[in-house]
């Protein structure tokens, strides 16, 4: 298809911009916003762009409410919504551009058969909206756009959902406010009685629209509300056949049925009205559009309507010159272009729309999206030349949003190679490369290895693509800056920039996700170096951002994951202080259940659910209760629901859950061997958790070996080799782990009449390092107290001083965390001293 057909003649470098849209001629003006023809520079397609006039909070809420409700709908006769954006602070909605007149302007040029066919299609579309619990409340001729969408008929598109009402949600208008266009409103709307508004309300609007289209005037033209309500209640408007004696009595009966004053007396559904119109249509001699081609009168009507709405002067000239064949070729080209734009944009739009709906299982919608992707992939070669880039870009973007990073990167690269070298393509490639880099780093951290060379290549590629995009995308500029900082590991800067992006566009969920992720990682970094207060502050901020994002995107899995990540971090901090109870985990359990209900097959949702169960098991164990029922439930879930290849997080869950089960077995004099062996099968560093459980697992294994009379020193040497370097880098929990390993070695050496002095000194040095980083570490205080008890036994000359120090650490540990697992042993040893 020639590019000149796609690009409008007004498009040039001097045209004004709104985010990713170049603004063209105005299409209409309303009370809430103005509508312009615009050009989407990312997807290279025309759109109708509705821009909010007034930036008051109430207006912005109604504007976004319109977008959310409109986004629920997917009908061939409802104008599609492509995008909602507020980059720069001005909210706007990008919609399907309908090149045709509205029904009000075209009504004089339509035949009776065409009018009936158009209104039947509208009624069918309205019924679809009703099935989604949406009532339009402003159906009128000017809100129905027409497009000659051959062969053989007009296609109507119902537009303007600014007054739509969700029967299953709150209203954003005043309870008794009059909402709608008075001449076309049902009596219950004129009264402002929201409780009576339902599907029959829209049936009245369709009937009023049909009345106008047939007779040239709405049924009620009164000027005052009271008089209007009286006319509607008493049905005092002119009889249709009084205005047009040639009107069929059957059609007049349909009109009267639509316009009954009481809702219960009208057609009960828009589908019933559509069926009545179809039955009447079947009695007409004139079909809605002859297959052999329209009549000369029909051509004249269509020429006039198209010229009124789209300003296609060239089209009229072609027809006047007898260029019908050329017009048809161009119309076919434009139809293919529009079909492609709708089909590709519906992928991203469908995914985004589902995530804005109340929390629900995304699997059916995602499966439908994948089916559409396969159909689009199969049609890549049939959509005309020059479309390859746009098709694979849409597929790549959809794969990215669905979590298929590898396939997303391949198809986005193909889009670039195919010539779609737009800033948005570069930016999506940057995001795909960046996520691949982060995944490679996470895998390397789990294995305790440096990132592979390909990770550095992915990072360099992400930075190159960000430069290529030059921040010229539909996202807020600050979001690109936040992403660049996030990839460099500068989490405070990333969080600050993402927050600025949210100020520019509060509905930009990607910014909320990135800000929450960055703050959670900043909290983890603060926790590692012992900054407990800074860690909790950052986790709380991450939690608040995720919570705010979920209010706007209740079914966005990544926001649920961000919420759980932050909440788990805070709960783990409470556990370390001895303040966590099973009851205190109830809200987090509900949130994890909700997240799993939204995305049951997503590994991150599965891992979040398992982490909550593991945390609850740790809490129960700290309280002296049996955690095994909780662990059994978690392990049943793990084997039944998770699938290979498992992510790093799920592999960590496997290790942690079996380690906890082995501990529970050992504490109750059961054989911990099977659970311990299973835990060791998926061994790795828990780099993203509140502590590195690999060290705890090894220390527990050494304890079991010592209890069985085996030499634990080879296992303890592994712990020291892996964790002492981390402790020397300032990671306080690594100091605890290495210190405990040295203490266990010293105790074993002492019990076997071996020299334990050096091991004891190293244990004390590691624990002093941990306490220097975090003086409030109850675990380090308990372990240091145990070191002093052993020191008192090994060096009798220091017994008094050593036991005094041990008692000091006992008091600190009791104050900081009375449930610390080593505290009971320290208390017992000191009681017998």
Residue pairs with C-beta under 8 A, 6 or more apart in sequence:
1 333
1 336
1 337
1 384
1 385
1 386
1 387
2 333
3 386
5 330
5 333
5 334
5 337
6 44
6 45
6 46
6 337
7 39
7 44
8 24
8 37
8 39
8 46
10 24
10 25
11 22
11 24
11 39
15 22
15 23
15 24
15 39
16 22
16 23
17 23
18 38
18 49
18 51
18 87
18 88
18 90
18 92
19 85
19 87
19 88
19 92
19 474
20 40
20 41
20 42
20 85
20 87
20 424
20 473
20 474
21 38
21 39
21 40
21 41
21 47
21 49
21 92
21 94
22 38
22 39
22 41
23 36
23 38
23 49
24 36
24 37
24 38
24 39
25 36
25 37
25 311
26 34
26 35
26 36
26 37
27 35
27 36
27 37
27 48
28 34
28 35
29 35
30 160
30 162
32 52
32 53
32 54
32 59
32 62
32 63
32 66
32 162
33 50
33 51
33 52
33 53
33 63
33 92
33 93
34 50
34 51
34 53
35 48
35 49
35 50
35 51
36 48
36 49
36 51
37 46
37 47
37 48
37 49
37 97
38 46
38 47
38 48
38 49
38 94
39 45
39 46
39 47
40 46
40 47
40 82
40 83
40 94
41 422
41 423
41 424
42 422
42 423
42 424
42 425
42 473
42 474
43 341
43 344
43 345
43 390
43 393
43 394
43 424
44 390
44 420
44 422
45 337
45 341
45 345
46 97
46 341
47 82
47 94
47 95
47 96
47 97
48 79
48 94
48 95
48 96
48 97
48 98
49 92
49 93
49 94
49 95
50 92
50 93
50 95
51 90
51 91
51 92
52 59
52 60
52 63
52 90
52 91
52 92
53 59
55 89
55 90
55 91
58 172
60 91
61 172
62 162
62 172
62 173
63 91
63 93
63 162
64 84
64 91
64 507
65 172
66 93
66 161
66 162
66 164
67 81
67 84
67 93
68 356
69 134
69 161
69 164
69 166
70 81
70 93
70 161
70 164
71 81
71 84
71 349
71 352
71 353
71 356
72 132
72 134
72 353
72 357
73 128
73 129
73 132
73 134
74 80
74 346
74 350
75 125
75 128
75 129
76 125
76 155
77 121
77 122
77 124
77 125
77 155
77 156
77 157
77 158
78 125
78 128
78 129
78 157
78 158
78 159
79 95
79 96
79 98
79 145
79 157
79 158
79 159
80 95
80 96
80 342
80 345
80 346
80 349
81 93
81 94
81 95
81 96
81 349
81 353
82 94
82 95
82 96
82 345
82 349
83 93
83 94
83 345
83 349
83 474
84 91
84 92
84 93
84 94
84 507
85 91
85 92
85 94
85 474
85 505
85 507
85 508
86 92
86 504
86 505
86 506
86 507
86 508
87 474
87 475
87 476
87 477
87 504
87 505
87 508
88 504
89 504
89 505
91 507
95 159
96 157
96 338
96 342
98 145
98 146
98 147
98 157
98 159
98 309
99 147
99 306
99 309
99 310
99 312
99 334
100 106
100 145
100 146
100 147
100 148
100 154
100 305
100 306
100 309
100 310
101 145
101 146
101 305
101 306
101 308
101 309
102 141
102 142
102 143
102 144
102 145
102 146
102 309
103 118
103 141
103 142
103 144
103 145
103 146
103 156
103 209
103 213
104 140
104 141
104 142
104 212
105 305
105 308
105 309
106 146
106 301
106 305
106 308
107 115
107 141
107 212
107 213
107 216
108 216
109 300
109 301
109 302
109 304
109 305
110 118
110 154
110 213
110 301
111 286
111 298
111 301
112 214
112 284
112 286
113 281
113 284
113 286
113 287
113 288
114 153
114 154
114 288
114 289
115 210
115 213
115 214
116 251
116 277
116 280
116 281
116 284
116 288
117 153
117 154
117 281
117 288
117 289
118 144
118 146
118 154
118 156
118 213
119 156
119 206
119 209
119 210
119 213
119 277
120 274
120 277
120 278
120 281
121 155
121 156
121 274
122 139
122 144
122 156
122 158
122 206
122 209
123 203
123 206
123 270
123 271
123 273
123 274
123 277
124 270
124 271
124 274
125 156
125 158
126 136
126 139
126 158
126 202
126 206
126 270
127 199
127 269
127 270
127 271
127 274
129 135
129 136
129 164
129 202
130 199
130 202
130 269
130 270
133 166
133 167
133 168
133 169
134 161
134 164
134 165
134 166
134 167
135 164
135 165
135 167
135 197
135 198
135 199
135 201
135 202
136 158
136 161
136 163
136 164
136 202
136 205
137 163
137 164
137 165
137 179
137 180
137 189
137 197
137 201
137 202
137 205
138 160
138 162
138 163
138 164
138 179
138 180
138 181
138 184
138 205
139 158
139 184
139 202
139 205
139 206
139 208
139 209
140 181
140 183
140 184
140 205
140 208
140 209
140 212
141 209
141 212
141 213
143 158
143 159
143 160
144 156
144 157
144 158
144 159
144 209
145 156
145 157
145 159
145 309
146 154
146 155
146 156
146 157
146 305
146 309
147 154
147 155
147 157
148 154
148 155
148 302
148 305
148 306
148 331
149 155
149 335
150 289
150 331
151 289
151 291
152 287
152 288
152 289
152 290
152 291
153 288
153 289
154 288
154 289
163 173
163 179
163 180
165 171
165 173
165 179
165 194
165 197
167 198
171 194
173 179
174 192
175 192
175 194
176 192
176 193
176 194
177 192
178 185
178 189
178 190
178 192
178 225
179 189
179 192
180 189
180 205
182 190
182 220
182 225
182 228
183 208
183 218
183 219
183 220
183 221
183 228
184 204
184 205
184 208
184 209
184 212
184 218
185 204
185 205
185 208
185 232
186 197
186 200
186 201
186 204
186 205
186 232
186 263
187 204
187 229
187 232
187 233
187 261
188 196
188 197
188 201
188 263
189 197
189 201
190 225
190 228
190 229
190 232
191 229
196 263
198 263
199 268
199 269
199 270
200 263
200 264
200 266
200 267
200 268
201 263
202 270
203 258
203 266
203 267
203 269
203 270
203 273
204 258
204 259
204 263
204 266
206 258
206 270
206 273
207 219
207 254
207 255
207 257
207 258
207 259
207 266
207 273
208 218
208 219
208 220
208 258
208 259
210 254
210 255
210 258
211 217
211 218
211 219
211 237
211 240
211 255
211 259
212 218
212 219
214 240
214 244
214 247
214 251
214 255
215 240
215 243
215 244
215 247
217 243
219 232
219 237
219 238
219 259
220 228
220 231
220 232
220 237
222 228
222 231
230 236
231 237
232 259
232 261
233 261
234 261
235 256
235 259
235 260
235 261
237 259
239 252
240 247
240 251
240 252
240 255
241 247
241 249
241 252
248 280
250 280
250 283
251 280
254 273
254 276
254 277
254 280
257 265
257 266
257 267
257 273
257 276
258 266
258 267
258 273
259 266
260 266
267 273
267 276
281 288
289 298
294 302
299 319
303 315
303 316
303 319
306 312
306 315
306 316
307 313
307 315
307 316
315 327
315 330
318 324
318 326
318 327
318 330
319 327
333 384
336 383
336 384
337 384
339 383
340 383
340 384
340 387
340 390
340 391
343 372
343 376
343 394
344 376
344 390
344 391
344 393
344 394
345 394
346 372
347 369
347 372
347 373
347 376
347 394
347 395
347 397
347 398
348 394
348 397
348 398
348 401
350 365
350 368
350 369
350 372
351 365
351 366
351 369
351 398
351 401
351 402
352 401
354 360
354 362
354 365
354 366
354 555
355 362
355 509
355 553
355 554
355 555
355 556
355 557
356 552
356 553
356 554
356 555
357 554
357 555
358 554
358 555
359 554
359 555
359 594
359 597
359 598
360 555
360 597
360 598
361 597
361 598
361 600
362 555
362 557
362 598
362 599
363 599
363 600
363 601
366 402
369 398
369 402
370 402
373 395
373 398
373 399
376 391
376 394
376 395
377 391
377 395
380 387
380 388
380 391
380 392
383 391
386 419
388 414
388 415
388 418
388 419
389 414
389 415
389 416
389 418
389 419
389 420
389 425
390 415
390 420
392 411
392 412
392 414
392 415
392 418
392 420
393 411
393 412
393 415
393 420
393 424
393 425
393 428
395 411
396 407
396 408
396 409
396 410
396 411
396 412
396 413
396 414
396 415
396 428
396 432
397 408
397 412
397 428
399 405
399 407
399 408
399 411
400 408
400 412
400 428
400 431
400 432
400 435
403 602
405 432
405 435
405 436
405 439
406 436
408 428
408 432
409 429
409 432
409 433
409 436
412 425
412 428
412 429
412 432
413 429
415 425
416 425
416 426
416 429
423 468
423 469
423 470
423 471
423 472
423 473
424 469
424 473
424 474
426 465
426 466
426 468
426 469
427 465
427 466
427 469
427 473
427 475
427 480
429 461
429 465
430 462
430 463
430 465
430 466
430 468
430 469
430 483
431 462
431 483
433 458
433 459
433 461
433 462
433 465
434 458
434 459
434 462
434 483
434 486
434 487
436 458
437 455
437 458
437 459
437 462
437 487
438 487
440 451
440 452
440 454
440 455
440 458
441 451
441 455
442 648
442 687
442 688
443 648
444 450
444 451
444 452
444 455
445 685
445 687
445 688
446 648
446 651
446 652
446 684
446 685
446 687
447 684
447 685
448 684
448 685
448 722
459 487
462 487
463 484
463 487
466 480
466 483
466 484
469 480
471 477
471 480
471 481
473 480
475 501
475 508
475 510
475 511
476 500
476 501
476 504
476 505
476 508
476 511
477 501
477 504
478 497
478 498
478 500
478 501
478 504
478 511
479 497
479 498
479 501
479 508
479 510
479 511
479 514
481 497
482 493
482 494
482 495
482 496
482 497
482 498
482 500
482 501
482 511
482 514
482 515
482 518
483 494
483 514
485 491
485 493
485 494
485 497
485 518
486 494
486 514
486 517
486 518
491 518
491 519
491 521
491 522
491 525
492 518
492 522
494 514
494 515
494 518
495 515
495 518
495 519
495 522
495 541
498 511
498 512
498 514
498 515
498 518
499 511
499 515
499 545
501 508
501 511
501 515
502 508
502 511
502 512
502 515
502 545
505 511
506 552
507 552
509 549
509 552
509 553
509 556
509 559
512 545
512 546
512 548
512 549
512 552
512 559
512 562
513 546
513 549
513 556
513 558
513 559
513 562
515 542
515 545
516 542
516 543
516 545
516 546
516 549
516 559
516 562
516 563
516 565
516 566
517 542
517 562
517 565
519 538
519 539
519 541
519 542
519 545
519 566
520 538
520 539
520 542
520 562
520 565
520 566
520 569
522 538
523 534
523 535
523 536
523 537
523 538
523 539
523 542
523 566
523 569
524 535
524 569
524 688
524 690
526 532
526 534
526 535
526 538
527 535
527 569
527 573
527 690
528 730
528 731
528 732
528 733
529 730
529 731
529 732
529 773
530 730
530 732
530 770
530 773
530 774
530 775
530 777
532 573
532 774
532 776
535 569
535 573
536 570
536 573
539 566
539 569
539 570
539 573
540 566
540 570
542 562
542 565
542 566
542 569
543 563
543 566
543 567
543 570
545 562
546 559
546 560
546 562
546 563
546 566
547 563
549 556
549 559
549 562
550 556
550 559
550 560
550 563
553 559
555 598
557 595
557 598
557 599
557 602
557 604
557 605
558 604
560 591
560 594
560 595
560 598
560 599
560 605
560 608
561 595
561 602
561 604
561 605
561 608
563 591
563 595
564 588
564 591
564 592
564 595
564 608
564 611
564 612
565 608
567 587
567 588
567 591
568 588
568 608
568 611
568 612
568 615
568 690
569 690
571 580
571 584
571 585
571 588
571 615
572 615
572 689
572 690
572 691
573 690
574 580
574 584
575 615
575 618
575 619
575 622
576 690
576 777
576 778
576 779
576 817
577 776
577 778
577 816
577 817
578 622
578 778
578 816
578 817
578 818
578 819
578 820
580 615
580 619
580 622
581 619
581 623
582 616
582 619
582 620
582 623
585 612
585 615
585 616
585 619
588 612
588 615
589 612
589 616
592 605
592 608
592 609
592 611
592 612
593 609
595 605
595 608
595 609
596 605
596 606
596 608
596 609
598 605
599 605
600 606
600 641
603 642
603 646
603 647
603 649
603 650
604 647
604 649
606 637
606 641
606 642
606 650
607 647
607 649
607 650
607 652
607 653
609 637
610 634
610 637
610 638
610 650
610 653
610 657
611 653
611 689
613 630
613 631
613 633
613 634
613 637
613 657
614 631
614 634
614 653
614 656
614 657
614 660
616 627
616 630
617 627
617 630
617 631
617 634
617 657
617 660
617 664
618 627
618 660
620 626
620 627
620 630
621 627
621 660
621 663
621 664
621 667
621 821
622 819
622 820
622 821
623 819
626 664
626 668
627 660
627 664
628 661
628 664
628 665
631 657
631 660
631 661
631 664
634 653
634 657
635 657
635 658
635 661
638 650
638 653
638 654
638 657
642 650
646 654
648 684
648 688
649 688
651 682
651 684
652 682
652 684
652 686
652 688
652 689
652 693
654 678
654 679
654 681
654 682
655 679
655 680
655 682
655 683
655 684
655 686
655 693
655 694
655 697
656 679
656 686
656 689
656 693
657 679
658 675
658 676
658 678
658 679
659 675
659 676
659 679
659 693
659 696
659 697
659 700
661 675
661 679
662 672
662 673
662 675
662 676
662 679
662 700
662 704
663 672
663 700
665 671
665 672
665 675
666 672
666 700
666 703
666 704
666 707
672 704
673 704
676 700
676 701
676 704
679 697
680 697
680 701
683 694
683 697
684 694
685 692
685 694
685 722
686 692
686 693
686 694
691 733
691 737
692 723
692 726
692 733
692 734
692 737
694 722
695 719
695 722
695 723
695 733
695 734
695 737
695 738
695 741
696 737
698 715
698 716
698 718
698 719
698 722
698 741
699 716
699 719
699 737
699 740
699 741
699 744
701 712
701 715
702 712
702 715
702 716
702 719
702 741
702 744
703 712
703 744
705 711
705 712
705 715
706 712
706 744
706 747
706 748
711 748
712 744
712 745
712 748
713 745
713 748
716 741
716 742
716 744
716 745
719 737
719 738
719 741
720 738
720 741
720 742
723 734
723 737
723 738
723 741
724 734
724 738
724 766
726 734
726 738
727 734
727 735
727 737
727 738
727 739
727 766
727 769
727 770
728 769
730 773
731 773
732 769
732 770
732 773
732 774
732 777
732 780
733 770
734 770
735 766
735 767
735 769
735 770
735 773
735 780
736 766
736 767
736 770
736 777
736 779
736 780
736 783
738 766
739 763
739 764
739 765
739 766
739 767
739 769
739 770
739 780
739 783
739 784
739 787
740 763
740 783
741 763
742 759
742 760
742 762
742 763
742 766
743 759
743 760
743 763
743 767
743 783
743 786
743 787
743 790
745 756
745 759
745 763
746 756
746 759
746 760
746 763
746 787
746 790
747 756
747 790
749 755
749 756
749 759
750 756
750 790
750 793
750 794
756 790
756 794
757 794
760 787
760 790
760 791
760 794
763 783
763 787
764 784
764 787
764 791
767 780
767 783
767 784
767 787
768 784
770 777
770 780
771 777
771 780
771 781
771 784
774 780
776 816
777 816
778 812
778 813
778 816
778 817
778 820
778 823
779 817
779 820
779 822
781 809
781 810
781 812
781 813
781 816
782 809
782 810
782 813
782 820
782 822
782 823
782 826
783 822
784 805
784 809
785 805
785 806
785 807
785 808
785 809
785 810
785 813
785 826
785 830
786 806
786 822
786 825
786 826
786 829
788 802
788 803
788 805
788 806
788 809
789 802
789 803
789 806
789 826
789 829
789 830
789 833
791 798
791 802
792 798
792 799
792 802
792 803
792 806
792 833
793 799
795 802
803 830
803 833
806 826
806 829
806 830
806 833
807 830
809 826
810 823
810 826
810 827
810 830
813 820
813 822
813 823
813 826
814 823
817 823
